[in-house]
Amino acid sequence: MLKIYGVYRSRATRPIWLIEELKLPFELVPVIQAYRLKEPMAAGAPVNTLSPEFLAVNPMGSVPSMDDGGFVLHESLAITLYLARKYGGDLGPKDINEEAQMVQWSLFGATSVETPALKISSTIAGGKQDSEEGKTDIDVSARLLKRPFDVLEKHLAKSGGYMVGGRFTVADINVAEVVRYAQGHAAVFDGRPALKAWIEGCQARAGFKAMWDKRTAEPA
């Protein structure tokens, strides 16, 4: 059976959302991030990213990892692109051109959007959004997102409202799960109606809701 190592409060949401869309049977093997534990190496600590049994699966000690019938793969974007190509049907590429575009937009999200968007998310999650430091961090991050969000706005307005192929695909999942980090700062979506409609449409899907309900139920 397909196994995903990780927890819902991690980048494992990316492959799990895709898995929910595809209705694939899978086993979630709980592995929590070590930084979330006071003493990750203490006796009786839950399996975490520093645990020897997980490092035997992924020596880098990061989640998620995947085991698909003995084929082990790491990195959330690599996992989603693999699953989409193997099991995805319309959510995966129809030809090599679409596959290249899905890789392109997934990497665009990771390299151009994720860092400033995640800074917004972590600032708000830490309750610092109203402090002077927090306001500065959010303002700087919003400025860094201007160009990539403008690129996404223009692309989505011309592409039928999806990242690739005029239909919902793994590329939408990969990019949406990065853009999500910025949603706590609504101003970054002002003047970008296509981007706003796209992220809301992605999150209205049953696959996202199924994943998100389980994420919400998981202890913070």
C-alpha positions, -999 to 999 in steps of 0.1 A, spaced: 0 0 0 11 36 -7 26 51 25 31 88 33 54 96 61 46 128 79 17 147 95 -10 169 82 6 200 97 35 198 72 41 199 35 25 164 34 -7 183 27 4 185 -9 5 148 -17 -24 140 7 -46 165 -11 -37 149 -44 -44 114 -29 -78 126 -17 -86 139 -52 -76 105 -67 -93 85 -40 -62 64 -36 -59 41 -6 -29 50 15 -14 48 50 -2 78 68 28 69 89 29 96 116 63 114 118 63 148 135 88 175 130 115 174 157 114 211 162 79 208 175 90 186 204 107 198 236 129 166 238 127 147 205 153 122 215 138 114 249 126 79 257 89 76 247 90 106 224 68 102 193 85 92 161 99 124 146 123 136 120 153 128 142 142 93 151 165 66 138 137 46 124 126 76 102 162 85 93 165 50 79 137 60 55 149 96 48 184 104 59 177 141 54 151 139 82 124 159 64 87 152 58 70 141 38 85 109 24 67 83 3 69 45 -1 49 32 -31 54 -5 -32 90 -3 -22 98 28 -43 109 55 -18 108 91 -27 113 124 -8 103 160 -13 67 169 -15 67 183 -50 86 153 -64 60 131 -47 30 149 -61 44 150 -96 52 113 -95 18 103 -81 1 125 -107 20 109 -136 14 74 -123 -22 76 -110 -34 110 -119 -55 107 -151 -66 142 -159 -48 155 -129 -16 144 -144 1 154 -177 -13 144 -210 20 148 -228 56 159 -223 47 196 -228 21 195 -200 46 176 -178 72 203 -183 47 230 -175 36 212 -143 72 210 -132 78 247 -142 49 260 -121 56 238 -92 92 250 -90 80 286 -96 58 283 -65 87 268 -45 113 293 -55 94 326 -61 64 324 -37 70 300 -8 96 319 13 78 353 15 44 336 18 56 314 46 70 344 64 35 359 64 20 327 77 46 322 104 43 358 115 5 355 119 7 321 135 31 335 161 7 363 169 32 389 159 12 405 130 3 436 151 39 442 164 61 467 146 85 439 137 56 417 125 41 445 104 75 451 88 79 414 81 45 412 64 50 444 44 84 432 31 69 398 23 40 413 5 64 434 -16 84 403 -25 52 386 -36 41 414 -59 59 402 -90 52 365 -87 15 372 -78 12 395 -108 26 367 -129 1 343 -115 -27 368 -120 -19 373 -156 -14 336 -163 -46 325 -147 -66 353 -164 -55 339 -198 -54 302 -191 -90 294 -183 -84 298 -145 -60 268 -141 -23 265 -141 -20 240 -169 -42 226 -197 -73 245 -189 -83 220 -161 -75 213 -125 -42 194 -122 -14 186 -98 1 220 -107 -28 237 -91 -23 217 -59 14 224 -58 10 262 -63 -22 266 -42 -5 250 -12 22 276 -14 -1 306 -21 -22 294 9 6 306 32 -2 342 22 -39 341 27 -37 355 62 -28 389 46 -58 395 24 -43 426 9 -20 406 -13 -50 395 -33 -64 430 -38 -65 439 -75 -59 402 -84 -94 388 -90 -82 358 -111 -57 347 -84 -83 352 -57 -110 332 -76 -85 305 -84 -73 299 -48 -109 299 -35 -119 275 -62 -91 251 -54 -100 252 -17 -137 246 -25 -128 212 -39 -138 180 -20 -103 168 -21 -89 199 -4 -117 199 22 -111 163 31 -74 170 36 -81 202 55 -106 187 79 -80 162 89 -53 188 92 -76 209 114 -83 179 136 -46 172 141 -31 187 173 -11 219 166 
